[in-house]
Amino acid sequence: MRKRSDIHTFEDEAFIKRISIMSAWAFLAGVLATLLLAAALAACAPQRFDAWLTGLFADDGEGFVGFLKWFGWTAVAVVLSLVVHELVHGALFKVFAPRGARVTFGANWEKGMLYASAEGIVYSRGHYMAVALAPTFLVTSLVVAAGFACGCPVAGAFAATLHLSGCTGDWGYVREMLRDPGIRWCEDTSWGVCFYGEGGAEDAARKGDAGLHGGAEELDDGCAPTPAKGREDASQAPAPDEHMESEVRP
């Protein structure tokens, strides 16, 4: 098993720029979808429109207070969605990891990012994609559904938009895996992720073209993974090369 690439989430300026652009596009698309929903509700089902927003058009002077309540509860929904987002990551990290694996949570306030980490555990490509993408679909859908259930569908859609714009770091990981079909395993770390591919003769042949095409790196230049044994295809990870270092690179 040889390291192919890695992402230092909080230090890789190109990665940060890329996910920032994706966040901006996700936000714009979400705002457009929210406005279309608001227009559709106003035209076809005004009784379903957020009551605190309709108050803005009233003459009793309470409209602004209602808007502040709407804004405040929307902010609470966004914060909760981000917390649940990380809990979903953590739950799937546990599901796909060996028994007794430890999942930790943290934040990089300078970059404005929350994260969940299963330090040193190697997951299969499919499992890691599931961990990365689950909050995008699950949490976003739950926020929209909660908005309708609480009688504030526009607030729910806007909160879902803000949540979705915070999912782009996960999308960045998936993008790297889709760009490199040779990635078979992913090691989660507190600073990002290491990606691994097959070792042996196939990689040796690939390494011969490294000067022209950028072949896979040796593991002694990368991380030292702890394969997630005993769980489906994660257990198929081959033993690392004998020259692999025993400590995780900080």
C-alpha positions as CSV (number, residue, x, y, z in Angstrom):
1,M,0.0,0.0,0.0
2,R,1.5,3.3,-1.1
3,K,0.6,6.9,-0.5
4,R,-0.7,8.7,-3.6
5,S,-1.6,12.1,-2.3
6,D,-2.8,14.0,0.8
7,I,-4.8,17.1,1.7
8,H,-3.8,19.4,4.5
9,T,-7.2,20.9,5.0
10,F,-6.2,24.0,7.0
11,E,-2.9,24.7,5.3
12,D,-3.4,23.9,1.6
13,E,-4.1,27.3,0.1
14,A,-5.1,25.9,-3.2
15,F,-7.6,23.5,-1.5
16,I,-9.0,26.3,0.6
17,K,-9.4,28.6,-2.4
18,R,-11.2,25.8,-4.3
19,I,-13.7,25.0,-1.6
20,S,-14.3,28.7,-1.0
21,I,-15.3,29.1,-4.6
22,M,-17.5,26.0,-4.4
23,S,-19.1,27.5,-1.2
24,A,-19.9,30.7,-3.0
25,W,-21.6,28.9,-5.9
26,A,-23.5,26.6,-3.5
27,F,-24.7,29.7,-1.6
28,L,-25.8,31.5,-4.7
29,A,-27.6,28.4,-6.0
30,G,-29.3,27.9,-2.6
31,V,-30.4,31.5,-2.4
32,L,-31.9,31.3,-5.9
33,A,-33.8,28.1,-4.9
34,T,-35.0,29.8,-1.7
35,L,-36.3,32.8,-3.6
36,L,-38.1,30.5,-6.0
37,L,-39.7,28.6,-3.1
38,A,-40.8,31.8,-1.5
39,A,-42.3,33.0,-4.8
40,A,-44.1,29.7,-5.3
41,L,-45.5,29.7,-1.7
42,A,-46.6,33.3,-2.0
43,A,-48.4,32.6,-5.3
44,C,-49.9,29.2,-4.7
45,A,-50.0,28.5,-0.9
46,P,-49.7,31.8,1.0
47,Q,-51.0,30.1,4.2
48,R,-47.8,28.0,4.2
49,F,-45.5,31.1,4.0
50,D,-43.4,31.9,7.1
51,A,-45.7,33.9,9.4
52,W,-42.8,36.0,10.8
53,L,-41.9,37.1,7.2
54,T,-45.5,38.0,6.2
55,G,-45.6,40.3,9.2
56,L,-43.1,42.6,7.4
57,F,-46.0,43.8,5.2
58,A,-48.3,44.5,8.1
59,D,-49.1,48.0,9.3
60,D,-49.0,47.3,13.1
61,G,-45.3,47.8,13.5
62,E,-44.6,44.3,14.6
63,G,-43.2,43.2,11.3
64,F,-39.6,44.1,12.1
65,V,-39.8,42.3,15.4
66,G,-41.1,39.2,13.6
67,F,-38.3,39.4,11.1
68,L,-35.7,39.5,14.0
69,K,-37.3,36.4,15.4
70,W,-37.2,34.7,12.0
71,F,-33.6,35.6,11.6
72,G,-32.6,34.5,15.1
73,W,-34.3,31.1,14.7
74,T,-32.7,30.6,11.3
75,A,-29.3,31.3,12.8
76,V,-30.0,28.7,15.5
77,A,-31.0,26.2,12.8
78,V,-27.8,26.8,10.9
79,V,-25.6,26.2,14.0
80,L,-27.5,23.1,14.9
81,S,-27.2,21.8,11.3
82,L,-23.4,22.2,11.5
83,V,-23.2,20.4,14.8
84,V,-25.4,17.5,13.5
85,H,-23.2,17.5,10.3
86,E,-20.1,16.6,12.4
87,L,-22.1,14.1,14.5
88,V,-23.1,12.3,11.3
89,H,-19.4,12.2,10.2
90,G,-18.5,10.8,13.6
91,A,-21.2,8.2,13.6
92,L,-20.2,6.8,10.3
93,F,-16.5,6.9,11.3
94,K,-17.5,4.6,14.2
95,V,-19.7,2.4,12.1
96,F,-16.9,1.7,9.5
97,A,-14.0,1.5,12.0
98,P,-12.8,-1.4,14.1
99,R,-14.3,-1.9,17.5
100,G,-12.9,0.5,20.0
101,A,-11.7,3.1,17.5
102,R,-11.8,6.7,18.9
103,V,-13.5,9.6,17.1
104,T,-12.7,13.1,18.1
105,F,-14.2,16.5,17.3
106,G,-12.6,19.9,17.0
107,A,-12.6,23.3,15.4
108,N,-10.2,25.5,13.5
109,W,-11.5,28.9,14.4
110,E,-9.1,30.7,12.2
111,K,-10.5,29.0,9.1
112,G,-14.0,28.8,10.5
113,M,-14.2,25.0,10.2
114,L,-15.5,22.3,12.5
115,Y,-14.3,18.7,12.0
116,A,-14.6,15.1,13.1
117,S,-11.6,12.9,13.0
118,A,-10.8,9.2,13.3
119,E,-7.1,9.6,13.7
120,G,-4.9,6.9,12.0
121,I,-7.8,4.7,10.8
122,V,-7.7,3.7,7.1
123,Y,-11.1,3.4,5.4
124,S,-11.9,1.9,2.0
125,R,-12.6,4.3,-0.8
126,G,-16.4,3.6,-0.7
127,H,-16.7,4.0,3.0
128,Y,-14.8,7.3,3.0
129,M,-17.0,8.7,0.3
130,A,-20.0,7.7,2.3
131,V,-18.6,9.4,5.4
132,A,-17.8,12.5,3.4
133,L,-21.1,12.9,1.5
134,A,-23.7,11.7,4.1
135,P,-24.2,15.1,5.8
136,T,-24.6,16.8,2.5
137,F,-27.7,14.7,1.7
138,L,-29.0,13.7,5.1
139,V,-28.6,16.9,7.1
140,T,-29.6,19.3,4.3
141,S,-32.8,17.2,3.7
142,L,-33.6,17.2,7.4
143,V,-33.2,21.0,7.7
144,V,-35.6,21.5,4.8
145,A,-38.1,19.1,6.2
146,A,-37.9,20.7,9.6
147,G,-38.6,24.1,8.1
148,F,-41.8,22.8,6.5
149,A,-42.8,20.9,9.7
150,C,-42.3,24.1,11.8
151,G,-44.3,26.3,9.5
152,C,-41.2,28.2,8.3
153,P,-40.3,26.6,4.9
154,V,-38.4,29.7,3.7
155,A,-36.3,29.7,6.9
156,G,-35.6,26.0,6.5
157,A,-34.5,26.5,2.8
158,F,-32.2,29.3,3.7
159,A,-30.7,27.4,6.7
160,A,-30.2,24.4,4.4
161,T,-28.4,26.8,1.9
162,L,-26.0,27.9,4.6
163,H,-25.4,24.4,5.7
164,L,-24.8,23.2,2.1
165,S,-22.2,26.0,1.6
166,G,-20.4,24.6,4.5
167,C,-20.1,21.1,3.0
168,T,-17.6,21.9,0.3
169,G,-14.6,20.7,2.3
170,D,-16.1,17.2,2.1
171,W,-16.8,17.7,-1.6
172,G,-13.1,18.6,-2.0
173,Y,-12.1,15.2,-0.6
174,V,-14.5,13.4,-2.9
175,R,-13.2,15.4,-5.9
176,E,-9.7,14.2,-5.2
177,M,-10.9,10.6,-5.1
178,L,-12.8,11.0,-8.3
179,R,-9.9,12.5,-10.1
180,D,-7.6,9.6,-9.1
181,P,-9.3,6.2,-9.6
182,G,-6.1,4.6,-8.2
183,I,-7.1,5.7,-4.7
184,R,-8.3,2.6,-2.8
185,W,-8.0,3.7,0.9
186,C,-8.2,6.9,2.8
187,E,-6.7,7.6,6.2
188,D,-8.4,10.3,8.2
189,T,-6.3,12.6,10.3
190,S,-6.8,15.7,12.5
191,W,-5.2,17.8,9.8
192,G,-6.8,16.3,6.7
193,V,-6.6,13.1,4.8
194,C,-4.0,10.7,3.2
195,F,-4.9,8.7,0.1
196,Y,-3.4,5.3,-0.7
197,G,-3.4,3.0,-3.6
198,E,-2.1,-0.5,-4.4
199,G,1.5,-1.4,-3.9
200,G,3.7,-4.1,-5.5
201,A,4.6,-4.7,-9.1
202,E,1.8,-2.4,-10.5
203,D,3.1,0.6,-8.6
204,A,6.7,-0.3,-9.4
205,A,5.9,-0.1,-13.1
206,R,4.0,3.2,-12.5
207,K,7.0,4.6,-10.6
208,G,9.1,4.1,-13.7
209,D,7.1,6.8,-15.4
210,A,7.0,9.1,-12.3
211,G,9.5,11.6,-13.9
212,L,7.1,12.2,-16.7
213,H,3.7,11.5,-15.2
214,G,4.0,11.9,-11.4
215,G,3.8,8.4,-10.0
216,A,2.6,7.3,-6.6
217,E,4.7,8.2,-3.6
218,E,6.3,5.7,-1.3
219,L,4.8,5.5,2.2
220,D,8.0,6.5,3.8
221,D,7.1,10.0,2.5
222,G,3.6,9.9,3.9
223,C,1.4,8.8,6.8
224,A,1.5,5.5,8.8
225,P,-2.1,4.1,8.5
226,T,-3.9,1.7,10.9
227,P,-6.1,-0.3,8.5
228,A,-9.8,-0.6,9.7
229,K,-9.8,-4.4,9.9
230,G,-12.9,-6.5,10.5
231,R,-15.3,-4.3,8.6
232,E,-16.4,-5.3,5.1
233,D,-14.0,-4.1,2.3
234,A,-11.9,-2.0,4.7
235,S,-10.5,-5.4,5.8
236,Q,-9.2,-5.9,2.3
237,A,-6.4,-3.3,2.7
238,P,-3.1,-5.0,2.1
239,A,-0.3,-4.9,4.5
240,P,1.9,-1.7,4.1
241,D,5.3,-1.9,2.6
242,E,7.9,-3.1,5.1
243,H,9.8,0.3,5.0
244,M,6.7,2.2,6.1
245,E,7.3,4.5,9.1
246,S,5.4,3.8,12.3
247,E,4.4,7.3,13.2
248,V,1.8,9.6,11.7
249,R,3.2,12.7,10.1
250,P,2.0,15.8,12.0
